[in-house]
């Protein structure tokens, strides 16, 4: 699997932490000019883009999380359509604002430092209302002035002759952009030497490369700490430019550099590790704390996590064992993992943010330059594999960098279809020629797309996710002829260890099939099957994982004499009720909520099979226990609850309070009842059910039809 493309740790204000891993290694234990120098070296020499591309970057960085067609304007907070760009100065449209005014250092298009560099650094470029951009002009930042109106509407921004004050919600964002520019541009290698100063430079030193006012910016930074929007913006810019704004990740760096007095952190996370298991889809986090807080209470450590900065909704506790705090998050299938670790101690709370890219959902698997009998370009193809389910493949694209000429951008975009984990994809110039040449092993490709790619055995290949390159085969700036990655009339293949292997050059010349060549394409010798040792059908001879794994779980269900309600979190190997209950002589009748029945005395089964998420009424002549064997149903399996009465299954293995389990839909519930007459009745704030029990089912009356998922137990 192609995974772990980046991993970094970041922190949050007001008191945060230092540690010895990853992105900020070189800044450990440093303050003042030493810290500033180390951070400059870390973020220097980023990837640069032209000014037009910056417009596309801003459409991503400042996209409205509630409306992806819109962009949020920094100074007014308005959300407008991304297409409303003020190309001709239209009012109420948006344009690109240099937060560090480019005249303060003369780094614009006609300036001293070229068209790139500080002029197109996305970390300080923001979308703003074009009229507000004109009002701000090249003013410094400070409090005070006259209220600015955008038409008839107040903006919460203020302006004076020499200074501009943005709205409160973005004051910290602005401050951290100014600090970034001061840090990034120190006068080296044909770049301006920018400096943040504690006065209004426009009034006192213009056009020097200075921007103020430092004391005001420090206060804004403290009053408006980084939020999800700003962290997400930093994330996206990092994916384009390859550098980050350290003052978003580690806000305490601001005081360490720009303040004469600061307090070092009383809690240090000395070691932290994050690991991902692609077999069990588990994220495992371990950390060690060093606390100087003088109290005897234990540290409470929790993690909130999700697949983006706006979705840290799932929570889990850490467990302490021999000085190590550990947490294992199971069944996490997204490729990105974002988190906030919260440490509570001595009536103080410390938050610690980070993210990890676990794997690419799609990755290059092989590059093919076969000499097929039909000749021409018919033997050119690109082979890919899905590492997880992909709901829409069209977000991905392929580009061919011919003859070392650099990127040609996206040249083939995938169709808008969904594909499943472990499925193989072939983009071929001639599917007919490839089918004939591959023979029997052509069936290993689940999806074949015809294309017209211009690919030779010396060309590099890029895989795009949106606008970003996420994987590259070869070197786009080098002609592959004579290089160790050349594959002329042959193939390249990414093996299970993550290494590219190659057939001999020209090994497919004058051959009728890949089997008759001297370089059998590896997929043709792979054994497809279940490679997970935890599966009941594990195939020790399999070399390629397919979707055949069966993970057998067991559940014992107690069936008491008389009427009851049962359910299961297992999908049995055979779900037919006759197969499950046919041998139990004491089963009188089983009924579902639609009136269907399994009635052994009359040899009647109108229910058919057990369905995931459903519960069933059952009448027994005596107490019995059954053991179900099969696949475990995910606790968050989506259950359709129709308006009116139904019977719901309980899908967790642990007993949890009914109020907690149904909290997300409590306003849609009329009543929930168990078979003993206990009830959860929200209208009267009543819960005599207590905990929901594994193996039990529950009658539920809904006020509305909704789709429901049980929450996690932590």
N, C-alpha and C positions, 0 to 999 in steps of 0.2 A: 504494500500500500504506500502511495506517495503521501506523506503526512509530516506534521511538525515543521512547517515552513518558517514560523517564527514563534517566539515565546518571550514575553517580557513581563515584568512586574511593575506596577505603578502604585502611587500612594495618594492619600487624600488629606486635606487640611482639617482641623487645626493642628493637631499633633499627629505625626505619622512616623514612619519607620525607615530604618536603613538596613540593607542586607547585602550579601556578597555575591549575588548572582545576576547574570544576564545584562540587560541593556545598560544599566547604570553602574556596572562593576567599577569602572575607572573613577567614579565620583565618591566612592565609599570613604567616609571619615574625613572628607575635605570640607573646608569652608573658605569664604573670602575669595581672593584672587586665584588661589589654587583650584578651588571648585569651579570658578568661572572658566578658567583655562581648560580644565578637563572636560567640562560640558561642551565648550566650543569645539574642541577636537572631535567630540562624539557626534555632533550634529552638522559639522562642516562638510562641504563637498556633496551636497545633496543632488539628486537628479533634477534637472531644470527643464522647464517647458515654456513654449511661447505663450504670449499673452492671450491668444485666442483659446488655447487649450485650458487656460485658467478658468475661463467661463464654464467649460464643461466640468472642471473639478469642483467649482463652487456649487454647481447644480446638485452635486452629490453631498458635499460637506455640509451645506446649509439647507438641505431638503427638509420640508415639513414632515415630521414623523407621523402626523395624522392625515396628511394628504400628499402622496409622493409626486403628484403633478405640480406641486407648489414649492416655492422657496421662501424662507423666512428672512425678512430684511432686518439687518442688525439694529439700526438706530430706532426705527419705528415699531418693530415687532410685527409688522404686517406680513401676512402670508399671501403671496400673489403667484400667478401662473409662471412657471419657469420660462415660458416662451416670451414673456413680456420684458424683453431686454431693451434697454434704452439705447438703441444703436444710433438714434438721431436726437438724443436729448429729451425724449418724451417724458413729461412729468408723470409721476406715479408708476413709472416703470423702474427697473432696477439696473444698476451698473456696478462696476468693480471699484471698491474703495481701498486705497492704500492707507491702512490704519497708521503706519508710520509714513507721514506725508513725504512723497518722493522728492520734493524740493528741499527737504531737510537732509541733505546729503547728495542731492543732484544725481539721483540714479534712475531717472525716467528715460524715455526713448531718445531724447536729445541730450541726455546727461553725460556724465564723465565715465560711466561704468558699463555701458553696453545695454542691450535690450533685455537681458536675462538677469540672473542673480537676484538682488533685492527687489528689482522691479516686478518679477514674476514669482516671488516666493509666496506660496499659498497660505503659509502660516500667518501672514498679516494682511491678506486680501479678503475682503468680505463683501457680500451683496448688500447694497443699501439703496434706498430710494434716491433716484438721480437728483432730485431737488435738494434733499438733505445733504447729499454728497457735496453739492455746490456750496451750501451754507457752511458746512464744516471746513471745506477748502483745505488749507494747510495749517490750521490752528493746532496749538498744543492742547493737552488734556488737563482740565482743572474744574473745580466746582464753581458754579455761579454764572451769572449772565441773565439774559432775557429768555423766557419760554419760547420755544420754536413751535410754530404751527405748520402742519402739513395740510394746506388748504384751510378748512374750517376746524380741523381736528388737532387737539393738543398732542404733542409727541413725548412729553416727559424728558425732552432734551433741552439744553440751555446753551446759549452762545453769547460771547462777549467779543470785543474787538480782537482779542488774541487767543482766546481759549474756547474749548467746546466740552460740554458735559453730556455724555450719553445717558440713556435711561438706566435705572438702577440694576435691571436684570442682566445687563451686559458690561457693567463697569469692570468687573473682575476679568472678563474675557479680554477687554481692551487692554487692561494693565498687563496681562500675561503675554499678549502679542507684542507690546512694546518691549517688555523684558526679553522676549525671545530675540527680537531684532538687535537689541544691544549686545546680546550674547553671541548671536550668529555672525554678525558682521563687525570684525575688529580690525579691518584695514589690510588684511592679507590677500594676496593673489588676485589683484585687480578687482578689489571690492572696497566699498566705503568703510570708514571707521565710525560707526554709529555709537552714540552715547546718550543714555538717559540722564537728565540733569534735574536738579531741584529748583528750577526757575522756569519762567515762560520764555523759551528760547526764541519764539517768533518776535517777542518784544525786545529781547536783550542781546541775542547773538546771531540772528538769522542773516545769511543762509547757511550757517554752520550745520554740520551733521548731528544735530542735537534735538532731543524731544523731551518735553517736561509734561507734568511736574511730578518729580519722583515721590515726594511725600504724599501727594494725593493718590498716585497710582498704588502705592503701598497700602493705603487705607482701602481703596477699592478692591484690591486683591484679597484683603482680609474679610471685607464685608460680603463679597460675592465669590465664594469658592467655586471650583469647577463642578459642573453638573453633567448629567448624561449627554446633553446636546454637545457640550464642549469636548467631552471625552470621545464621543463618537466622531466629531470633526477631526480631532487629533489622529484618530485611528485611520480615517480615510486618507488624510494627507500623508500619513506614514506609508500607506500602500502605494501612493503615487511617487512621493519624493524620496522615500527611504530614510527620512529623519523625523524626529518628534519634537514637540515643544516640551522641554523638561519641566516647565513650571505648571503644566497641567497634570503631568504624571506625579511630580514630586513638589507640591506647592511650598513645602518648607524650604526648598532651595532659594526662594525669593529672599527670605529673611537671612539665610546663611550668606548671601552675597551682598544684598543691598541695605541690610539693617545693621546698626552698630551694636545692638543688643538682641540676643535671641536665646531661647532655651532649647537645649538638645532634648531629644525625645526620651521620655522616661521608660518607654517600652520599645524593645528592639526585637524584631523577628530575625533571629540569627540564621536560621536555615529554613528554607521552604522548598518543597519539590512537588511538581505536578506530573503525574504520569497518566497516560491513556492506554487502555487495553482495547484493541479493535476486535478482539474475540468476544469479550463480555460487554463491550460498550460502557465501560466504567471509567470514571475519572477519580483518581486517588490522590489526595492532598495530604501531605505531612508537613508539620512546622514545629519549630522550637522557639520559645519565648525567653527573653531576658528582661525582667521587669525591675525597675528601681522604685516602684511605688511601695510604700511602707504600709501594707495592710495584710491581714491574714486570710482574707477570703480568696476562694479559688477563682481563677479566670474563667469566664464563660465565653467560649469562642464559637461563633456561628458563621455560616456562609450563605449568602443569597446569590443565586446564579441564574443564568439564562443565555440565550443565543445572540443577544445584542445588548447594548448599554441601556436601552429603554425597556428591557424585559428581564430584570433581575427579580423575578417573582417567586421562584422556588427557593426554599430554605431548608437547611440541614445543620445539625449541631456537630461539633468536633468532639471526639472522645479522647481523654487523656490516658496514656499508658506509658509508664516509665519515662516521663518527661517529654514525650512526643504527642502532640495533638494530631489526630488523624480523622479524616472523613472520606468515605467512599460513596460516590454518587453513581448509582446504577442506572442502566438503560438510558444513557445520554447519547443520542444519535446525531446531534448537530455537529457540523464541522468546526464551529467556533464556540469557545467557552469563555463567557464573561462572568466576573464574580466580584463580590464585595465581602471581605472577611471582616467581621466585627468582633472586637475584643472588649469585654466589659470587666472592669476591675476598679475597686475603691471608688465606686459611684462615678466613674469616668468611662467614656466610650471612645474607642479608637477604631477608625475604619481604614481598610486597606484594600485597594482596588487592583485588579489585574485582568489579563486576558491571555488566552492561549489558542492558537490555531491547531486543532487536533489532526486534521487531515483534509485533503482536497476530496470533494465528492466525486470528481472526475479526474482521471489522470491519463497521460500518454502511456501506452503499453508497448507499442511497436511502430517502427517506421519501415515501410516496405518499398523496395525498388526492384521488383521481380522482372526478369526477362520472360514474359509469357509468350506462348506460340502465336497469339494474334498480333504481337508486336506493338510498336508505338508507345503510348503512355498508359496502356491498359493494365500494366502491372504496378502502377503507382497507388499507394494506399497509406492511410494512417489508422492505427489500431489504438483504441482507448478502452478503459474499463471503469465501471461505476463502483465506488467504494461504499456508497450508501444509496438509498432510494433518492431519486432526483425528480421532483414533481414537474419541472419545466426545463428541458434541456436547452432551450433556445437562448439562455443566458450565456452559454459557452460558444466559443468560436475557435477556428484554427487559422493560423497564418504561416506562410512559408517564406523564409528569408533566403532568397536565391543568391548563390555565389558570393556569400559574405558581404552582401550589400546592405546589411542592416535590416531592421524590421520593415515589412510591407503592410503591417497592420492586419486586420481581420480580413481573411479572404474566403472563408467558408463559415457560415453560421448554421448551427444545428436547427432542425425543425422543432416546433413547440409540441413536444411529446413528453410523457413521463417514462422513466426507465427504473428498473429495480436494481438493488444491490447485487454486485458480482456479475452483472450482465456485461458482455463484451460487444464493442461497437467497431465497425469497419467503415471508414470513409474511402470509397474506391472510385477510380476513374471508370472502371468497367466491372460492375458486379458480375456480369456474365463470365468475363474472362477469369475473374478471381474464383468464382464458384468452380469452374472447370479445373483451374490450376491447383486449388486447395484440395479438391476431392472430398472425402468423408469428413475431414476436420473443418470444413467450411461451416458445418452445423454448430460449431462452438460460438459463432457470432450471432448474438440475439438480434442485433439491429445492423442492417447494411444500408448505407446511404450512397447513392451515386453522386459524383462531384466532377469537377474539372480542374483539379489542383495541379499546379505546375511544380513537380517535385522530382529532383534528381538526387543521386546518391551522395552528393556533396553539400546538400542544403540543410539548414537548421529548421526546426519546427517549433512554433510557439502555440501554447494553449492559453486562451483568453477566458477570463471570467468577467463579464461586462467589459469595461475598458482596460482592465488590468491583466497583465501577463502573469499567470500563476505557475507555469512550468515551461521550461525550454529544453529541447533536445539539441545538442550541438552548440555552436557559437554563431550568433546571427551576424557577427562582424568578421567572420573568417570563412573563406572558401574551404570546404571540408576535404578537398582533394589532398590526399597524403596525410590527413589528420587521423588520429586514432579513433575518430567516430565516423569515418567514411563508411558508406554502405552501398557502393555502386553495384548494381545488379545483384543485390543481396538484401540483408535486413539488419535492423537493430531491434533489440528486445529487452524490456525491463524485467529482470527476473524477480523471484520472490524475496531476495535479499535486498532489493532496491538498487541493483547494479545493472548498467547497460551491458549487454553482451551482443556479439556480432557474428554473423555468418561470414565466411571468407568472401573477399571481393570477387565479383563475376561468377559466383557459385551457381547462379540460376541460368547462366547462358546455355542455350541449346538443350533445354529440358522441357519435357511435356507436362510435368507436375512437380510440386514441391517434394513429393515422396521420391521422385526419381533423381532429385538433385543430391548434391553432397552436403547440403546445409538445410536439413529439415527445420522448418520454422517451429520454434519451441512449443507453441500452443498445440501443435499436432502430436507432440509426444507427451503432453500433460495428461494426467489422469484427473478428470473432474469428479468431485465428490465432496463429502462433508469432511473438513479438516479440523473441526473443533472436537477436541478430546472429550468435552463434556456432553456431547450429543450422543443420543442412543444409537445413531447410525454412523458413528465416526468411522471413516475409512482410512486406515493407516497407510494405504497405498496412494491416496489422493494427493496430488500436488497443487491443484487449483480448486479453491473454494467455489462451490455453486450454491444454489438456494435450496438444497435438499436436506439440510440439517434438521433433525427432530430432537428436541430437548424434552426428555420425559420428566414430568413432575408427578407428585402423588398428593392426594388429599383424602383424608378420612372424614366421612360425614356420618354423624349420628342421626338416625331416624327413630323418633320416639313413637310409642304406641298412641294411636288416635290421629287427630289432624295436626299437621305441622306445615311449615314452609321451608323448603331447602333451596340452596343454590350452590354454585361451584365456581372457583377461579381456574378450573382446568377445562381444556378442550379435550375430551377423551379421545383415545385412538379410534374408537367406534362410538359415535355420539347417539346412535339409535337407542331409544328407551328400552326396546325389547332386549337389546344386547346387554344393557346395563342392569336392568331390573328383572329380566325374565326369569332368572334363577332364584329370585327372592319370593318364596311362597306367601310371605306375610304382607306383600303390597296389595292393598285393596284397589286404590285408584290414585292417579296423578293428574292434576289439572293445571292448565296455564290460564293466563288472564283473559284469553279470548274465548274460553269455553271449550277448547279442545281437550281431549282426555286420552290417557293410557289406562285401559281397563282390562287387566289380564283375564278376568273371569269370562269376559265376552270376546276375548281375542281381538281387542279394539286398540288401535293406536292412531289417533288423528293428530297427535302432537308431532309425531315423527322423531325428531332428534332434539337434543338439548341445544339451545342457542346461547352464545355468550351474552352476558349481561342480563339474562332473564332468570327469574325465580319461579318456583312451581309449588303449588299446594299438593300435599301428599297425605293419604290416610293409610295407617299401618295397623296390623293386628297385634304386633309386638315390637319391642325395641330391637333394632338391627343397626349394624354399621356397614357401610359400603366404602370401598377404596377405589377412587377414580385415578386412572393413569393416563397421562397425555401431555400436551403442551400447556404451559402456564399462560393464562391470559394476562396481558399487561394491565396493571391496576388502573391505568388511565384510558382503557378501552372506551370508546365513545358509545354511550347508551342513549337510545331514543326513548324519551319519556313523553308519552302522548297525554293530552288533556284528559282528565278523568282518572279512573282506577287502572292500576297495573301492578305487576310484581317485579321488583328489582333484585338483581343479584348483588352480593357483596364481594368485591374482587381483591381485597387485601388479605394477607395471611395473618395480620395482627388484628386484635380487637381494638377499635378506636371509637371515641365518643361520637354519637350520631349527629350532634350539633356541628362538630368539626367536619365530619365527612360531607354533610349536606349544606355547609355554610354558604357556598357559592350560589345555591339555588333556593335558599331558605324562603325568599319572598315569593317563589313560584309554587311552594308546597302548601297544600291544604292540610294533609295529615299523612303520617307514616305509622304503620302498625306491624307488630310482630305476631306470631301465632298464639302468644299467651295473653294477648289483649293489651299489652303495653303500647304506648304511643309517643311519637314526637309530634307535637301540635303547636306550630309556631305562633298561631294567633293568641294562644294562652300562655306562651313561653313555658311550655310543658315538655319534659323529656323523661318519661318513665322507662323507655327502652334502655337508656344508658349507653353502653358500647354496642356497636354493630359487631356481630360474631361471624367468623368464617364458617361456611357451611349453611348458614341461615339465609333465608330470603325474607323480603319485607314487602307487604302491601303498601302502595303509595298512591295517593290521590293528588294529581297535579292541577294547578289552576291554569297552566299554559303548557303548550307543547314545546319542549326544548331538547337539545342534545346535552348530555351530562357526562362529565368525567370525574372520577374520584380524585381527590388531591393526594399528594404524597403523604406518608405517615409522619415525616419529621417536620 
